[in-house]
Amino acid sequence: MMRERVRQGSKATMARVRRHNPDYKIMMYTTVLFVIGLIIIFAIGPQRANLINESFGSDLSGMHFVVKQAVSVLVAVVAFFFFAFILKVETLLQWRNVILWVAFGLCGLLVVFGNIANVESVTQCALGACRWFVIPGLGTFQPSEVLKFAVVIFLAGYLAVRMKKGVVSDWHKTIYPVGALMVMSALFVVVFQKDLGTGMALFAIVASMLVVAGLKPKVGAVLLAILIVAGLLLVVSAPHRIDRMMTFLQGDTASVDDASGYHIAHAKIAIGSGGVLGVGIGNSVQAAGYLPEAINDSVFAILGETFGFVGLVFILLMFYMLLRKILNLIDRLESPEYKLIVAGVFGWIGAHVIINVAAMTGLIPLTGITLPFLSIGGTSMVIITAALGVVFQISRYTVHGKITEESYESTRSRRGIGRPRYASNRRSR
């Protein structure tokens, strides 16, 4: 019954809004970021490979990480085109329950094989955290990224129904079920996988979707207070998170000689060393083994060292333009499901960018999370790009003017499906 309502609602929206050309600027900004990511991995990848060879006695070629990143970009581009042009959004919404349970199932299998059975041939664990499946011949796969995508699609259909009924702020009909979803997600991601950064991104996704769904400010304030308390409990429950919090509170007094302050201290050194224009491609010092995770979570610091202040401003401008373009779609979409999907992707990418940049500059306690399209990491890149493909497809169904609350109410009036009344940019005659 619920699936049929979603199908009918989506078809009705498509009937009312004429399909037009998508917003190619989304593709343009993403392409620019992909190119920058390939350039920086090409610059520091050989250093990283040599460091691993010397430390672990492996035999990686100098182009190992460059090829790996290029393959990830290629797969991501294929995923983008698949979700943008082939797989319909309505199909995703119809199968949202299945997608969510598949994501939870993958996370559950990771717990079984990684945390309980400790099967090293199937899972990859690092620093006491098991976050990846091992795919022979292909690399690793991180199921928490699939969970983010699943949460976006599931909540888009779930909250859309609540929007139409006017019960988004109802605790029993909406808040408690959504809360249960988040508790289950946090259990897998934050507790078992020990990945607070991904947990924060999930909360940002849900928060963005609830705001767009029309959550009342008073209810939102209560939820924010609960979230802060839960976050503090998660921090004090893990010794490494307490250490990171204490290092953060030390500020600039954190030293490279202190184990807890080593990472953030070298990140700041990298950014500071870049100056205005950077040291140039291939001249990074911190990538030679001083800065941990130089090609992954810490790539923003290496970008600062390589391209300087001007380069970082340009990169942040590209993210800003991409996020602004995504955000502007929300006001021009008539379908509640489409609005919520776009809002979830906005919160997803925005959270990754803000958390990564803030952590590397010492504005928040250090936490590991990828910088979209720039960090090496196939699963994150592919899934985020696939989500952007969905947004790109949805951009075909925007209207010319900003949809007002009055016009939205008219689309769900008792008169049934009719011509939508939305604000127009045309002057009245």
N, C-alpha and C positions, 0 to 999 in steps of 0.2 A: 504493500500500500504506500509506504513512505517513498520507495524507489519510484513508483509510478507518478507520485506528485512531483518529484524532482524532475522527471522526464517531461511531464506536461508543462511545468513551469519554464523549463529551459526552452522548449519548443515554442511556447507562447512568446517568450522574449525575442527569440530569433525571428518570429513572424512580425513583431512590432518594430524591430530595429533592423534596418537594411544592412546586410553584410557589406563591408567596404574594405579598403586596403588597410593592412595592419600598420602599426607605428614602427617604422623601420629604424627610428632612433634608438630603440631598445637594443636592436641588433648592432647598431653602430658603436654605442658605448661599450657593450660587452666585448666586441671585437678588439677595440682599443686596449682594453684591460687584458685580454688574452695575449695580445702582442707584447705588452709590457712584461707580463709574466714569463713569456718565452725568452725574452731578452735577458731578464735577470737570472733565470735558471741557466741559460747558456753562459752567462758571465761567471756564476759561482758554482755551477754543477761539477766541473772538473776538480775544483778545490775540495768539494765535499766528498767526491769519490776517492780522491787520494787520501783524505783524512781517514775514511772508513777502511781503506786498504791497509794503512799503517797501523791502525788501532786494532783491527780484528783479523788481519792476515787474509782478507778477501782479495778477490781479483776483479774488481769492477773496472770497466773501461772509463776513460775520461768523459765519454759522452753518455754514460748510463742514465743520469738524471735528466739530461736534455732530451734523450729519446723517450724516456718515461713520461715527461711532461708533454711532449709533442703527441704521444699516443693518447694521453688523457684529454688533451684539447680536441683531438680528432673524434674521440668517442663522445665527448661533450657536445660537439657540433652536431653529430648524428642524432644524439638524444634531443637536442633543441629542435631540429627539423622534424623529428618523429612526433614530438608533442605539440609542435606548432602547426603542422600541416596534415598529419595522418590520423593520430588518435584524437577523437573528439572529446571536448570537455565534458559533454553529457555522459559519455561512456565512463569517464573517471568518476563522476558523481554517482552513477548507478552502481558502481562497484566499490564505493568508498568503504563500506563495512569490511569487505574482503581484503582490500588494500591495508586497512588498519590492522586487522588480525594477522595478516602475513607479516607486517612489520613487527608486531609484538612477538610473533612466533620466531622470527629470526633473532630478536633480542633474547628470547628465552633459550633458544638453542646455543647462543653464545655463552650464556650463563652456565648451561649444562656442560658444554665441551671445554670452556675456558676456566670457569671458577670451581666447578665440582669435579669433573673427570680429568681436567688438566691435560687434554689431548693436544700436544704441541704441533702435531702434523695438520691439525684442522684450524687452530686458533693461534693468534699472535698476541703475546702479552709483553708489556713494557712498564717498568717501574711499578709493578704490582697491579696494573690495570689491564684487563683483557677486553679490547675494544674492536678487534678485527678478526674476520675469518681469513684463512689462507686459501687462495685459489691457485692450485699448482699451475705454473707456467704463465700466470697472469698477474699475480701480486696479491694484494689484500683487499678486503671489502669490509666497510664499516656500516653495520646495520642501523646505527643511530641516525644516519643521514636519511635512510629510507623512512624511518619513523617520523622525521620532520615533515617529509612530503606527505606521508599518510595522514598526519594530524591536520595539515592544511586542507586536504581534500575532504576528510571526514567532517571536520567542524564546519566547512563551507555548507555542506548539505544539512547538517544538524542545526546550526544556528539560523540558517535561512528559514527553516520551518518555524523556529521560535520567533524570528522577526515578524513573520506574517501573522502570527498569533498574538504578538505583543507581550511575550512573556520572557524576554531575554534576561530581565533582572529578577525573575522569580527564582528563589533559592531552590525549591524542590524540583521545578520543571527544567531548569537550565543550569544554575550555578553548581549544585551538588553533582550532577552527572559530569559536567566539564571538569570539576575538581577531582572527581574519581579518575578521569582520564589522565589528568596531570600527575596525580599521585602515582599511578601505575607507570607512567612514562619516567618520572623521576626515580622510581625504584630501579628500573632497568639501567637508566643512563647515569644518574648521579651516584647511586649506591653501589650497584654491581660493577659498572664500567668506570666509576670514579671520575666522571667527566662533567665537572661543574659548568664548564664553558658551554657545552652542548645543552645542558639543562637550562642555562640562562637563555640560550637562543630559543628553546622550546617555549619557555614562559613568555618571551617577547612575541612569538608567533601568536600564541593564544590571546595575549593582552591586546595586540593589534586588531585581531578579529573581533574580540568582544567590544572594543571601542567603536568599530565601524558598525557592529550589529546594533548599537544603541544602548549599551550598558549605562545604567544610571550612575552619576558621579558618586553618590553616597555608597552604593554597593561596590563600586570600583575602589573607593578609599578603604573600605573594610578588607577587600581582597588584597590590596597593596600591603596593608598592615600584616595580614596573615602571611603573605609572601616574604616580607622582611624577616619576620620571626622564624619562618621555615628556613630561610637562607642562612641566618645566624646559627641555627641548630646544625645545619649541614656543614658549616665552616668549623664549628667547635668539635664536630664528631670525627674529624680527620686531622691528624697531627701535621701533615704537610700543608693543609689549608691554614692552620693556625700559624705556621711558620711564615707563609706568604703574607698573611694579614699583618703580622708583627713587622715584617720587612717593609711592607707598604707604609705602616705608621712611622717607620724610621725616616721616610722621605729620602732626601739626597744624601743622608749620612750612611746609607747602605753601601757597603764596600765590596769590591771584587774579591777581597780576601775572605769574606764571609760567605759560607756555602749558600745560605738562604738568599743573600743579596747578589750573588754572582751573576745570575741571568739578567735581571733588570739593570744592573750596573753596566754590563757590557752592551745592552740594548741602547742605553742612553749614550754611551761612548760612541757607538756606531752612528747614531743620528747626529750627534754633535760633531763628529769627525767629518761629516759630509759638507758642513758649511752651507754656503748659498747654492753652489752649482755641483757639489759632489766631487768625489775623487775620480770618477770615471769608470766605465765598464771594464771589469777585469782587475781593478786595483783595490778591491775590498780586502781589508785586513781582518775584520771580525769574522768573515766567512771562512777563514783559514783554520778554524777550530776554537776560537775564543767564545763566540756566541752560540749557545745551544739552539738547536732547531732552526738553523739559519735559513734553510730553504723551505721551511714549513711555517710554524706558528710565528717565527721571528722575522719573516721576510720583510715586514714593513721597516724594521730597523736597517736591514741591508739595503733596501731601496733608498732610505734616507742617506746612508753612507755613499751609495753609488751615484745617485742623482741629486742629492742635496735638497735644500729647502724648496727650491723651485720645482724640482721633480715631484716631491711629496705633495705640494699644493696642486699640481696638475693631476696627480693620481686621485687625490681626494675630490677634486672637481669632477672627475669622471664618475666617481661613485655618487657624488651629489646629483649630478645630472641624470644618472640612471634611476636613482631612488625617487627623485622629483618626478620623472616621467612616469614611473610606476604609480606614485601617489596620485598624480593628476588623473589617472584612469578611473580611480574610484568614484570621483564626483560625476563622471560621465557614463557610468554604467547603470543600466536599469535593473538588471537581474541581481537579486540579493546574493545568489550563489557566486556569481562572477565577482561582485564587490568583495566578498569575503575571501575568495581565493587570492585576489590581488593584494588585499590587506595582509594576508598571511605571508605571502612571498615578500612583501615590503618589510614586515617585521623580521623575517628570517634573514634577508640580506643585510638590512640595517643593523641588526643585532651583531652579526659577524663583524661588520666593519667597525662599529663603535667599540665593541669589546676588545677586538684585536688591537686597534690603534690606541685605545685608552690604556691597555695593559702594557704595551711597548713603550709608552711615554710616561708611565708611572702615575697615571690618573686614577687607576683602580688597581687592586691587588692582582698580581700576575696570574693569569689563567690561560690555558692552552685552547686556542680556537683558530681555525684557518681564516686567512684573508681571501675572500672569494676571487677566483680567477687568477690569482697571483701566487698563492701558496702551492707547493707541490702536494699532491694528494688527490688521487683519481676519484674516489667515491664522492667526496664533498663537491668537487668541481662538476662532475657529471650530473649529480642529483640537483644541485642548485641551477645548473644550466637547463636541465629538463623542466624545472619549475618555471624558469623564465620563458621557456617555449610555450607553456600553458598560458602565461600572461600575454605573450605575443599573439597567440590565437585569440584570446579574449579581447585584445585591442581592436579586433575587427568589428566589434559590436558596441562601440561607444556612440553616443549622440553628440550633436554639435554643441549644445549648451549644457551648463551645469544643471544636474537634476536636483530639484528642491524637494523638501519634505512633502510639500503639497502635491507635487507631481507624483512622488512615490506612493502617497496614499491613494491617488486616483487610479493607479495601476492595479490595486487590489480591492477596489470598491465592488459593490454588489452587482454592478452592471456587467461584470465579467470582462472578458478580453476585448479591448477596444483600442482605439488610437490613443497612444500615451500623450499626456499633457505635461511637457517639460519646458523649462525655461529656454527661450530661444535668444540667440544673439541678434536676430533680425529686428529692425526697428518696426514698431507698430505703425500701420498705415491708417 
